[in-house]
Amino acid sequence: MGYVGSYIWSLRQKVGDMRLLVPGAQVLLIDEAGRGLFQQRVDNGLWELPAGACEEDGGFADAAVREVAEETGLRVAEEDLVAFGSLSDPALHTVTYPNGDVNHCFALLFVARRWSGELSPGADEVRRAEFRPLDDAPEPLHPPTRVVLEMYRAFVTDGRFQAR
């Protein structure tokens, strides 16, 4: 869908750049070599995971599937998403966009090891995308993404859902 016409866009028309509380999803796609898919944003050059906000009448898994498709061209089935954590700490996950909009994000974090399609980054949001070892993420890395990677490592180590 892209930003224009989205639920967040319609809210912004009413409230301007004031802080919004935004539910959404982030997805760590891991290939057969154990590498994660990182993408570089067009607007600020930072590297991150596929992510985005929920839309009206949709849930976290729906947002995850939609955002992966929009941003990477890959198709993930909801049943292939495994929730491993939630990132909502405002000190860690408040994002100020280049246009001044501020979002306090509440993200359900998923990992997926299966998908279909060919990697083709969505040019309106993603400059480039590549699989990299999780301990060798590209820089500059979006600070919340660094936290998500730490949370994933903790999940793999102890098997417990992570929340921050």
C-alpha positions, 0 to 999 in steps of 0.5 A: 500500500505505501504510506499515502492512503494508509491508516497512519497517513489518515491519522496524520491528516488529523493530528499533524506530527504529534506523537502517535502510538502505533502497533506494528510488526517486524520480521527477521527473515533467516535464510538456510545459511543462518543470515538475516535479511536487512534493508536500507531505508530510502529516507534516512539511509539506516539499515533495518528489518522489514517492518510496518504499522498495522492497518484497520481491521488487520492484526500483527501477523497481517502487518508482518506478511504485508510489510515483507511483501511490500518492502522485499517482494517476498511472500511469507505465510502467516503460519511460517511466522514465529513470534519471539518478542515485543518491543514497546519501550518508548526509550528504545522504540520512539521513531522521529521521521525526517518530516518530523512525525513521531511514532511510539511503536509497539512491535510484535517481533517475528522470525520466519525461515520460509518464504517464496518469491524473489528478493526485489526491494520496494523502491519507494521505501527500500534502497537495497536489501541483503542477507547478512550474518546476524553478528555482522549487520550492516551499518548504520543500523537503526537502533531499535533493530540492534535491540531486536537482534539482541532479543532474538539471540536471547530467545534462541538461547533460552526459548522465552518470549522477549519483551522490552 
